[in-house]
């Protein structure tokens, strides 16, 4: 019997994974700082504070793999909030995994780890980090400490650079960034099952016809997304005229995450 810990299980993606990963041979240990309701079959519910290493260490006991989805998502995330809610908990997860002998950690990273790359450039797992916010910076930390724990302690780490997770794309930009719920479940499931992985970062998007990212390493985990944003292109085009992106946001992959507090003048 496999036991998988999912952090941030009350969030949008966490809720999707809670139902999508349910299986007879898998126990889901679900945690969040808020109530998760009533436990279903093969579920263990634990309300916890991931900023407390002692709690996280206890939380990871008896776990075979961790899917770390917890964290505050905001373009205006302050340094103090990023440190307490995103950066600190990521360290705690990796350290608790090491202490408990958990081999596989799937980390929810983000395209905002390189949000200041110009949008006309295709980005890949080889691109330099250019975070667009403290939120993006926290994702860089989560990836880099994952690399450290893979090299130094032998953890198997898969970082998923998630883009626009939602039921369907709603803007022209999302035709290149969309990740469907069905594909999100497959992406995490393949990440849990893949063999021969020490460390890898790959893009969490569907099979979109507007490719903004190099997805050539999907085959390393056997991810084959089935949903295509192109199916919604005509609907988006025929919809109400959208508010156009400001020129600054249109230039970068990070879009509206780049503008809060921007003062570079370029």
ChimeraX commands (.cxc) that place a marker at each C-alpha (Angstrom):
marker #1 position 0.00,0.00,0.00 radius 0.5
marker #1 position 1.42,3.39,-1.04 radius 0.5
marker #1 position 0.93,6.46,1.15 radius 0.5
marker #1 position 1.17,9.87,-0.55 radius 0.5
marker #1 position 1.18,13.15,1.35 radius 0.5
marker #1 position -0.46,16.10,-0.43 radius 0.5
marker #1 position 0.10,19.52,1.13 radius 0.5
marker #1 position -2.21,22.42,0.32 radius 0.5
marker #1 position -4.95,19.82,-0.16 radius 0.5
marker #1 position -7.72,22.42,0.29 radius 0.5
marker #1 position -6.44,24.51,-2.62 radius 0.5
marker #1 position -7.67,24.38,-6.22 radius 0.5
marker #1 position -5.08,21.91,-7.46 radius 0.5
marker #1 position -5.00,20.04,-4.16 radius 0.5
marker #1 position -8.74,19.49,-4.29 radius 0.5
marker #1 position -8.46,18.22,-7.87 radius 0.5
marker #1 position -5.69,15.80,-6.89 radius 0.5
marker #1 position -7.66,14.60,-3.87 radius 0.5
marker #1 position -10.32,13.12,-6.12 radius 0.5
marker #1 position -8.16,12.40,-9.15 radius 0.5
marker #1 position -5.48,10.37,-7.36 radius 0.5
marker #1 position -7.87,8.30,-5.26 radius 0.5
marker #1 position -7.15,4.60,-5.81 radius 0.5
marker #1 position -7.59,1.34,-3.94 radius 0.5
marker #1 position -3.85,0.82,-3.52 radius 0.5
marker #1 position -3.07,4.39,-2.44 radius 0.5
marker #1 position -3.65,6.14,0.87 radius 0.5
marker #1 position -3.78,9.92,0.56 radius 0.5
marker #1 position -2.60,11.80,3.60 radius 0.5
marker #1 position -4.06,15.26,3.04 radius 0.5
marker #1 position -3.00,18.34,4.92 radius 0.5
marker #1 position -3.80,22.04,4.99 radius 0.5
marker #1 position -4.04,24.75,7.62 radius 0.5
marker #1 position -7.82,24.86,7.11 radius 0.5
marker #1 position -10.40,22.13,7.58 radius 0.5
marker #1 position -10.53,19.43,4.90 radius 0.5
marker #1 position -14.00,18.22,5.81 radius 0.5
marker #1 position -14.74,14.53,6.26 radius 0.5
marker #1 position -12.23,11.84,5.35 radius 0.5
marker #1 position -13.16,9.64,2.43 radius 0.5
marker #1 position -12.05,6.05,1.78 radius 0.5
marker #1 position -8.27,5.68,1.83 radius 0.5
marker #1 position -7.83,9.23,3.20 radius 0.5
marker #1 position -6.01,10.56,6.26 radius 0.5
marker #1 position -6.75,14.19,7.11 radius 0.5
marker #1 position -4.29,16.25,9.15 radius 0.5
marker #1 position -4.64,19.97,9.84 radius 0.5
marker #1 position -1.13,21.37,10.18 radius 0.5
marker #1 position 1.13,24.40,10.04 radius 0.5
marker #1 position 3.95,23.73,7.58 radius 0.5
marker #1 position 6.06,26.54,9.03 radius 0.5
marker #1 position 6.65,24.29,12.07 radius 0.5
marker #1 position 9.40,21.75,11.27 radius 0.5
marker #1 position 8.41,19.48,14.15 radius 0.5
marker #1 position 4.85,19.24,12.82 radius 0.5
marker #1 position 6.08,18.59,9.27 radius 0.5
marker #1 position 8.50,15.90,10.43 radius 0.5
marker #1 position 5.66,14.11,12.21 radius 0.5
marker #1 position 3.40,14.62,9.19 radius 0.5
marker #1 position 5.87,12.84,6.91 radius 0.5
marker #1 position 6.27,9.71,9.02 radius 0.5
marker #1 position 5.28,6.58,7.13 radius 0.5
marker #1 position 4.94,8.42,3.83 radius 0.5
marker #1 position 6.25,7.04,0.51 radius 0.5
marker #1 position 6.03,10.26,-1.52 radius 0.5
marker #1 position 5.15,13.92,-1.05 radius 0.5
marker #1 position 3.29,16.26,-3.39 radius 0.5
marker #1 position 4.02,19.75,-2.07 radius 0.5
marker #1 position 1.30,22.11,-3.32 radius 0.5
marker #1 position 1.00,24.43,-0.31 radius 0.5
marker #1 position 1.86,28.13,-0.41 radius 0.5
marker #1 position 0.35,31.57,-0.91 radius 0.5
marker #1 position -0.13,32.51,-4.57 radius 0.5
marker #1 position 0.01,36.27,-5.15 radius 0.5
marker #1 position 1.93,38.77,-7.32 radius 0.5
marker #1 position 2.11,41.09,-4.30 radius 0.5
marker #1 position 3.32,38.51,-1.77 radius 0.5
marker #1 position 5.50,40.28,0.79 radius 0.5
marker #1 position 8.92,39.04,1.83 radius 0.5
marker #1 position 7.74,38.16,5.32 radius 0.5
marker #1 position 4.75,36.20,4.01 radius 0.5
marker #1 position 6.90,34.47,1.37 radius 0.5
marker #1 position 9.42,33.45,4.01 radius 0.5
marker #1 position 6.82,32.10,6.46 radius 0.5
marker #1 position 4.32,30.53,4.09 radius 0.5
marker #1 position 6.33,29.51,1.01 radius 0.5
marker #1 position 10.10,29.40,1.55 radius 0.5
marker #1 position 10.22,28.06,5.12 radius 0.5
marker #1 position 7.65,25.31,4.50 radius 0.5
marker #1 position 9.53,24.15,1.39 radius 0.5
marker #1 position 12.70,23.69,3.43 radius 0.5
marker #1 position 10.68,21.87,6.09 radius 0.5
marker #1 position 9.21,19.48,3.52 radius 0.5
marker #1 position 12.59,18.51,2.07 radius 0.5
marker #1 position 14.21,18.19,5.48 radius 0.5
marker #1 position 11.31,16.11,6.84 radius 0.5
marker #1 position 11.49,13.91,3.74 radius 0.5
marker #1 position 15.19,13.32,4.36 radius 0.5
marker #1 position 14.68,12.64,8.06 radius 0.5
marker #1 position 11.90,10.12,7.38 radius 0.5
marker #1 position 13.49,8.37,4.42 radius 0.5
marker #1 position 10.88,9.62,1.92 radius 0.5
marker #1 position 12.44,9.18,-1.52 radius 0.5
marker #1 position 10.15,11.12,-3.89 radius 0.5
marker #1 position 9.15,14.78,-3.60 radius 0.5
marker #1 position 6.97,16.40,-6.28 radius 0.5
marker #1 position 7.26,20.17,-5.87 radius 0.5
marker #1 position 4.72,22.61,-7.32 radius 0.5
marker #1 position 6.93,25.22,-8.92 radius 0.5
marker #1 position 5.71,27.92,-11.29 radius 0.5
marker #1 position 6.43,29.72,-14.53 radius 0.5
marker #1 position 6.95,32.78,-12.31 radius 0.5
marker #1 position 10.39,31.40,-11.45 radius 0.5
marker #1 position 11.41,32.96,-14.77 radius 0.5
marker #1 position 8.68,35.55,-15.24 radius 0.5
marker #1 position 11.14,38.21,-16.38 radius 0.5
marker #1 position 12.17,36.26,-19.46 radius 0.5
marker #1 position 10.82,38.02,-22.54 radius 0.5
marker #1 position 7.71,36.33,-23.89 radius 0.5
marker #1 position 9.10,35.99,-27.42 radius 0.5
marker #1 position 11.73,33.61,-26.01 radius 0.5
marker #1 position 10.81,29.94,-25.49 radius 0.5
marker #1 position 11.94,28.83,-22.05 radius 0.5
marker #1 position 13.17,25.45,-20.93 radius 0.5
marker #1 position 14.55,23.66,-17.90 radius 0.5
marker #1 position 17.96,25.01,-18.97 radius 0.5
marker #1 position 16.86,28.68,-18.87 radius 0.5
marker #1 position 18.27,30.92,-16.15 radius 0.5
marker #1 position 15.95,31.79,-13.28 radius 0.5
marker #1 position 14.46,35.30,-13.55 radius 0.5
marker #1 position 11.73,35.49,-10.88 radius 0.5
marker #1 position 9.14,38.23,-11.26 radius 0.5
marker #1 position 8.06,38.54,-7.60 radius 0.5
marker #1 position 8.71,37.18,-4.12 radius 0.5
marker #1 position 6.26,34.44,-5.09 radius 0.5
marker #1 position 8.48,33.52,-8.05 radius 0.5
marker #1 position 11.55,33.78,-5.87 radius 0.5
marker #1 position 10.04,31.27,-3.43 radius 0.5
marker #1 position 9.56,28.85,-6.33 radius 0.5
marker #1 position 13.20,29.28,-7.34 radius 0.5
marker #1 position 14.16,28.42,-3.75 radius 0.5
marker #1 position 11.96,25.32,-3.83 radius 0.5
marker #1 position 13.64,24.09,-6.98 radius 0.5
marker #1 position 17.19,24.90,-5.90 radius 0.5
marker #1 position 16.87,23.31,-2.46 radius 0.5
marker #1 position 15.32,20.31,-4.20 radius 0.5
marker #1 position 18.47,20.09,-6.35 radius 0.5
marker #1 position 20.57,20.24,-3.18 radius 0.5
marker #1 position 18.62,17.49,-1.44 radius 0.5
marker #1 position 18.74,15.33,-4.58 radius 0.5
marker #1 position 22.53,15.68,-4.84 radius 0.5
marker #1 position 23.38,15.61,-1.14 radius 0.5
marker #1 position 20.79,13.22,0.27 radius 0.5
marker #1 position 19.60,11.15,-2.70 radius 0.5
marker #1 position 16.01,12.42,-2.82 radius 0.5
marker #1 position 14.14,12.00,-6.09 radius 0.5
marker #1 position 12.78,15.45,-6.89 radius 0.5
marker #1 position 10.38,16.47,-9.66 radius 0.5
marker #1 position 9.60,20.18,-10.00 radius 0.5
marker #1 position 6.44,21.03,-11.93 radius 0.5
marker #1 position 6.47,24.56,-13.32 radius 0.5
marker #1 position 2.73,25.04,-13.33 radius 0.5
marker #1 position 1.20,27.72,-15.53 radius 0.5
marker #1 position -2.53,28.60,-15.75 radius 0.5
marker #1 position -4.53,25.89,-13.97 radius 0.5
marker #1 position -8.25,26.27,-14.58 radius 0.5
marker #1 position -11.21,24.37,-16.10 radius 0.5
marker #1 position -10.65,26.06,-19.46 radius 0.5
marker #1 position -8.51,28.89,-20.86 radius 0.5
marker #1 position -10.19,32.29,-20.73 radius 0.5
marker #1 position -7.72,34.65,-22.45 radius 0.5
marker #1 position -5.53,34.63,-25.52 radius 0.5
marker #1 position -2.41,34.34,-23.35 radius 0.5
marker #1 position -3.81,31.24,-21.67 radius 0.5
marker #1 position -3.93,29.48,-25.03 radius 0.5
marker #1 position -0.22,28.96,-24.35 radius 0.5
marker #1 position -0.25,28.56,-20.56 radius 0.5
marker #1 position -3.34,26.46,-19.80 radius 0.5
marker #1 position -3.20,23.32,-17.64 radius 0.5
marker #1 position -6.48,21.41,-17.45 radius 0.5
marker #1 position -7.59,19.58,-14.30 radius 0.5
marker #1 position -7.47,16.23,-16.11 radius 0.5
marker #1 position -3.92,16.83,-17.30 radius 0.5
marker #1 position -2.86,18.10,-13.87 radius 0.5
marker #1 position -3.89,14.77,-12.35 radius 0.5
marker #1 position -2.02,12.85,-15.02 radius 0.5
marker #1 position 1.07,15.06,-14.59 radius 0.5
marker #1 position 1.25,14.42,-10.84 radius 0.5
marker #1 position 0.40,10.74,-11.22 radius 0.5
marker #1 position 3.20,10.24,-13.76 radius 0.5
marker #1 position 5.55,12.19,-11.48 radius 0.5
marker #1 position 4.80,9.82,-8.63 radius 0.5
marker #1 position 5.26,6.70,-10.75 radius 0.5
marker #1 position 8.27,7.64,-12.92 radius 0.5
marker #1 position 11.48,5.70,-12.43 radius 0.5
marker #1 position 15.10,6.67,-12.98 radius 0.5
marker #1 position 14.67,10.23,-11.71 radius 0.5
marker #1 position 17.10,12.09,-9.49 radius 0.5
marker #1 position 16.08,15.67,-10.30 radius 0.5
marker #1 position 14.02,17.15,-13.09 radius 0.5
marker #1 position 12.06,20.35,-13.78 radius 0.5
marker #1 position 9.31,20.29,-16.37 radius 0.5
marker #1 position 6.40,22.42,-17.49 radius 0.5
marker #1 position 2.90,21.95,-16.15 radius 0.5
marker #1 position 0.77,22.77,-19.18 radius 0.5
marker #1 position -1.65,20.89,-21.39 radius 0.5
marker #1 position -1.05,19.91,-25.01 radius 0.5
marker #1 position -1.55,23.49,-26.17 radius 0.5
marker #1 position -1.19,24.50,-29.79 radius 0.5
marker #1 position 0.70,27.64,-28.77 radius 0.5
marker #1 position 3.85,26.29,-27.20 radius 0.5
marker #1 position 5.59,28.81,-24.96 radius 0.5
marker #1 position 7.78,26.24,-23.23 radius 0.5
marker #1 position 10.19,23.50,-24.21 radius 0.5
marker #1 position 8.37,20.34,-23.17 radius 0.5
marker #1 position 10.76,17.85,-24.73 radius 0.5
marker #1 position 11.51,16.25,-21.35 radius 0.5
marker #1 position 7.89,15.21,-20.71 radius 0.5
marker #1 position 8.86,11.77,-21.97 radius 0.5
marker #1 position 11.15,11.35,-18.94 radius 0.5
marker #1 position 8.07,10.74,-16.82 radius 0.5
marker #1 position 5.68,9.54,-19.54 radius 0.5
marker #1 position 3.42,12.60,-19.41 radius 0.5
marker #1 position 1.09,12.77,-22.44 radius 0.5
marker #1 position -1.49,15.55,-21.94 radius 0.5
marker #1 position -4.79,15.06,-23.71 radius 0.5
marker #1 position -6.36,18.52,-23.55 radius 0.5
marker #1 position -5.57,21.29,-26.05 radius 0.5
marker #1 position -6.27,24.98,-25.49 radius 0.5
marker #1 position -6.86,25.31,-29.23 radius 0.5
marker #1 position -10.29,23.77,-28.69 radius 0.5
marker #1 position -11.27,27.03,-26.98 radius 0.5
marker #1 position -9.61,29.49,-29.36 radius 0.5
marker #1 position -12.76,30.39,-31.27 radius 0.5
marker #1 position -14.76,30.79,-28.06 radius 0.5
marker #1 position -12.18,33.20,-26.68 radius 0.5
marker #1 position -11.99,35.11,-29.95 radius 0.5
marker #1 position -15.79,35.42,-30.10 radius 0.5
marker #1 position -16.13,36.50,-26.49 radius 0.5
marker #1 position -16.47,39.99,-25.07 radius 0.5
marker #1 position -13.47,42.19,-25.89 radius 0.5
marker #1 position -10.95,41.65,-23.15 radius 0.5
marker #1 position -9.03,44.40,-21.45 radius 0.5
marker #1 position -5.73,44.47,-23.30 radius 0.5
marker #1 position -2.58,43.66,-21.38 radius 0.5
marker #1 position -0.43,46.65,-20.46 radius 0.5
marker #1 position 2.66,46.85,-22.64 radius 0.5
marker #1 position 5.00,45.99,-19.75 radius 0.5
marker #1 position 3.09,42.83,-18.87 radius 0.5
marker #1 position 2.77,41.79,-22.50 radius 0.5
marker #1 position 6.57,41.70,-22.87 radius 0.5
marker #1 position 7.30,39.09,-20.20 radius 0.5
marker #1 position 6.25,35.53,-19.43 radius 0.5
marker #1 position 5.22,36.60,-15.93 radius 0.5
marker #1 position 2.47,38.91,-17.25 radius 0.5
marker #1 position 0.68,40.70,-14.38 radius 0.5
marker #1 position 3.21,39.42,-11.84 radius 0.5
marker #1 position 5.93,41.70,-13.23 radius 0.5
marker #1 position 4.19,45.05,-12.71 radius 0.5
marker #1 position 3.55,45.42,-8.92 radius 0.5
marker #1 position 6.36,47.60,-7.58 radius 0.5
marker #1 position 8.15,47.70,-10.95 radius 0.5
marker #1 position 10.63,50.62,-11.06 radius 0.5
marker #1 position 13.37,49.54,-13.49 radius 0.5
marker #1 position 12.19,51.99,-16.15 radius 0.5
marker #1 position 12.87,49.70,-19.10 radius 0.5
marker link #1:1,2 radius 0.2
marker link #1:2,3 radius 0.2
marker link #1:3,4 radius 0.2
marker link #1:4,5 radius 0.2
marker link #1:5,6 radius 0.2
marker link #1:6,7 radius 0.2
marker link #1:7,8 radius 0.2
marker link #1:8,9 radius 0.2
marker link #1:9,10 radius 0.2
marker link #1:10,11 radius 0.2
marker link #1:11,12 radius 0.2
marker link #1:12,13 radius 0.2
marker link #1:13,14 radius 0.2
marker link #1:14,15 radius 0.2
marker link #1:15,16 radius 0.2
marker link #1:16,17 radius 0.2
marker link #1:17,18 radius 0.2
marker link #1:18,19 radius 0.2
marker link #1:19,20 radius 0.2
marker link #1:20,21 radius 0.2
marker link #1:21,22 radius 0.2
marker link #1:22,23 radius 0.2
marker link #1:23,24 radius 0.2
marker link #1:24,25 radius 0.2
marker link #1:25,26 radius 0.2
marker link #1:26,27 radius 0.2
marker link #1:27,28 radius 0.2
marker link #1:28,29 radius 0.2
marker link #1:29,30 radius 0.2
marker link #1:30,31 radius 0.2
marker link #1:31,32 radius 0.2
marker link #1:32,33 radius 0.2
marker link #1:33,34 radius 0.2
marker link #1:34,35 radius 0.2
marker link #1:35,36 radius 0.2
marker link #1:36,37 radius 0.2
marker link #1:37,38 radius 0.2
marker link #1:38,39 radius 0.2
marker link #1:39,40 radius 0.2
marker link #1:40,41 radius 0.2
marker link #1:41,42 radius 0.2
marker link #1:42,43 radius 0.2
marker link #1:43,44 radius 0.2
marker link #1:44,45 radius 0.2
marker link #1:45,46 radius 0.2
marker link #1:46,47 radius 0.2
marker link #1:47,48 radius 0.2
marker link #1:48,49 radius 0.2
marker link #1:49,50 radius 0.2
marker link #1:50,51 radius 0.2
marker link #1:51,52 radius 0.2
marker link #1:52,53 radius 0.2
marker link #1:53,54 radius 0.2
marker link #1:54,55 radius 0.2
marker link #1:55,56 radius 0.2
marker link #1:56,57 radius 0.2
marker link #1:57,58 radius 0.2
marker link #1:58,59 radius 0.2
marker link #1:59,60 radius 0.2
marker link #1:60,61 radius 0.2
marker link #1:61,62 radius 0.2
marker link #1:62,63 radius 0.2
marker link #1:63,64 radius 0.2
marker link #1:64,65 radius 0.2
marker link #1:65,66 radius 0.2
marker link #1:66,67 radius 0.2
marker link #1:67,68 radius 0.2
marker link #1:68,69 radius 0.2
marker link #1:69,70 radius 0.2
marker link #1:70,71 radius 0.2
marker link #1:71,72 radius 0.2
marker link #1:72,73 radius 0.2
marker link #1:73,74 radius 0.2
marker link #1:74,75 radius 0.2
marker link #1:75,76 radius 0.2
marker link #1:76,77 radius 0.2
marker link #1:77,78 radius 0.2
marker link #1:78,79 radius 0.2
marker link #1:79,80 radius 0.2
marker link #1:80,81 radius 0.2
marker link #1:81,82 radius 0.2
marker link #1:82,83 radius 0.2
marker link #1:83,84 radius 0.2
marker link #1:84,85 radius 0.2
marker link #1:85,86 radius 0.2
marker link #1:86,87 radius 0.2
marker link #1:87,88 radius 0.2
marker link #1:88,89 radius 0.2
marker link #1:89,90 radius 0.2
marker link #1:90,91 radius 0.2
marker link #1:91,92 radius 0.2
marker link #1:92,93 radius 0.2
marker link #1:93,94 radius 0.2
marker link #1:94,95 radius 0.2
marker link #1:95,96 radius 0.2
marker link #1:96,97 radius 0.2
marker link #1:97,98 radius 0.2
marker link #1:98,99 radius 0.2
marker link #1:99,100 radius 0.2
marker link #1:100,101 radius 0.2
marker link #1:101,102 radius 0.2
marker link #1:102,103 radius 0.2
marker link #1:103,104 radius 0.2
marker link #1:104,105 radius 0.2
marker link #1:105,106 radius 0.2
marker link #1:106,107 radius 0.2
marker link #1:107,108 radius 0.2
marker link #1:108,109 radius 0.2
marker link #1:109,110 radius 0.2
marker link #1:110,111 radius 0.2
marker link #1:111,112 radius 0.2
marker link #1:112,113 radius 0.2
marker link #1:113,114 radius 0.2
marker link #1:114,115 radius 0.2
marker link #1:115,116 radius 0.2
marker link #1:116,117 radius 0.2
marker link #1:117,118 radius 0.2
marker link #1:118,119 radius 0.2
marker link #1:119,120 radius 0.2
marker link #1:120,121 radius 0.2
marker link #1:121,122 radius 0.2
marker link #1:122,123 radius 0.2
marker link #1:123,124 radius 0.2
marker link #1:124,125 radius 0.2
marker link #1:125,126 radius 0.2
marker link #1:126,127 radius 0.2
marker link #1:127,128 radius 0.2
marker link #1:128,129 radius 0.2
marker link #1:129,130 radius 0.2
marker link #1:130,131 radius 0.2
marker link #1:131,132 radius 0.2
marker link #1:132,133 radius 0.2
marker link #1:133,134 radius 0.2
marker link #1:134,135 radius 0.2
marker link #1:135,136 radius 0.2
marker link #1:136,137 radius 0.2
marker link #1:137,138 radius 0.2
marker link #1:138,139 radius 0.2
marker link #1:139,140 radius 0.2
marker link #1:140,141 radius 0.2
marker link #1:141,142 radius 0.2
marker link #1:142,143 radius 0.2
marker link #1:143,144 radius 0.2
marker link #1:144,145 radius 0.2
marker link #1:145,146 radius 0.2
marker link #1:146,147 radius 0.2
marker link #1:147,148 radius 0.2
marker link #1:148,149 radius 0.2
marker link #1:149,150 radius 0.2
marker link #1:150,151 radius 0.2
marker link #1:151,152 radius 0.2
marker link #1:152,153 radius 0.2
marker link #1:153,154 radius 0.2
marker link #1:154,155 radius 0.2
marker link #1:155,156 radius 0.2
marker link #1:156,157 radius 0.2
marker link #1:157,158 radius 0.2
marker link #1:158,159 radius 0.2
marker link #1:159,160 radius 0.2
marker link #1:160,161 radius 0.2
marker link #1:161,162 radius 0.2
marker link #1:162,163 radius 0.2
marker link #1:163,164 radius 0.2
marker link #1:164,165 radius 0.2
marker link #1:165,166 radius 0.2
marker link #1:166,167 radius 0.2
marker link #1:167,168 radius 0.2
marker link #1:168,169 radius 0.2
marker link #1:169,170 radius 0.2
marker link #1:170,171 radius 0.2
marker link #1:171,172 radius 0.2
marker link #1:172,173 radius 0.2
marker link #1:173,174 radius 0.2
marker link #1:174,175 radius 0.2
marker link #1:175,176 radius 0.2
marker link #1:176,177 radius 0.2
marker link #1:177,178 radius 0.2
marker link #1:178,179 radius 0.2
marker link #1:179,180 radius 0.2
marker link #1:180,181 radius 0.2
marker link #1:181,182 radius 0.2
marker link #1:182,183 radius 0.2
marker link #1:183,184 radius 0.2
marker link #1:184,185 radius 0.2
marker link #1:185,186 radius 0.2
marker link #1:186,187 radius 0.2
marker link #1:187,188 radius 0.2
marker link #1:188,189 radius 0.2
marker link #1:189,190 radius 0.2
marker link #1:190,191 radius 0.2
marker link #1:191,192 radius 0.2
marker link #1:192,193 radius 0.2
marker link #1:193,194 radius 0.2
marker link #1:194,195 radius 0.2
marker link #1:195,196 radius 0.2
marker link #1:196,197 radius 0.2
marker link #1:197,198 radius 0.2
marker link #1:198,199 radius 0.2
marker link #1:199,200 radius 0.2
marker link #1:200,201 radius 0.2
marker link #1:201,202 radius 0.2
marker link #1:202,203 radius 0.2
marker link #1:203,204 radius 0.2
marker link #1:204,205 radius 0.2
marker link #1:205,206 radius 0.2
marker link #1:206,207 radius 0.2
marker link #1:207,208 radius 0.2
marker link #1:208,209 radius 0.2
marker link #1:209,210 radius 0.2
marker link #1:210,211 radius 0.2
marker link #1:211,212 radius 0.2
marker link #1:212,213 radius 0.2
marker link #1:213,214 radius 0.2
marker link #1:214,215 radius 0.2
marker link #1:215,216 radius 0.2
marker link #1:216,217 radius 0.2
marker link #1:217,218 radius 0.2
marker link #1:218,219 radius 0.2
marker link #1:219,220 radius 0.2
marker link #1:220,221 radius 0.2
marker link #1:221,222 radius 0.2
marker link #1:222,223 radius 0.2
marker link #1:223,224 radius 0.2
marker link #1:224,225 radius 0.2
marker link #1:225,226 radius 0.2
marker link #1:226,227 radius 0.2
marker link #1:227,228 radius 0.2
marker link #1:228,229 radius 0.2
marker link #1:229,230 radius 0.2
marker link #1:230,231 radius 0.2
marker link #1:231,232 radius 0.2
marker link #1:232,233 radius 0.2
marker link #1:233,234 radius 0.2
marker link #1:234,235 radius 0.2
marker link #1:235,236 radius 0.2
marker link #1:236,237 radius 0.2
marker link #1:237,238 radius 0.2
marker link #1:238,239 radius 0.2
marker link #1:239,240 radius 0.2
marker link #1:240,241 radius 0.2
marker link #1:241,242 radius 0.2
marker link #1:242,243 radius 0.2
marker link #1:243,244 radius 0.2
marker link #1:244,245 radius 0.2
marker link #1:245,246 radius 0.2
marker link #1:246,247 radius 0.2
marker link #1:247,248 radius 0.2
marker link #1:248,249 radius 0.2
marker link #1:249,250 radius 0.2
marker link #1:250,251 radius 0.2
marker link #1:251,252 radius 0.2
marker link #1:252,253 radius 0.2
marker link #1:253,254 radius 0.2
marker link #1:254,255 radius 0.2
marker link #1:255,256 radius 0.2
marker link #1:256,257 radius 0.2
marker link #1:257,258 radius 0.2
marker link #1:258,259 radius 0.2
marker link #1:259,260 radius 0.2
marker link #1:260,261 radius 0.2
marker link #1:261,262 radius 0.2
marker link #1:262,263 radius 0.2
marker link #1:263,264 radius 0.2
marker link #1:264,265 radius 0.2
marker link #1:265,266 radius 0.2
view
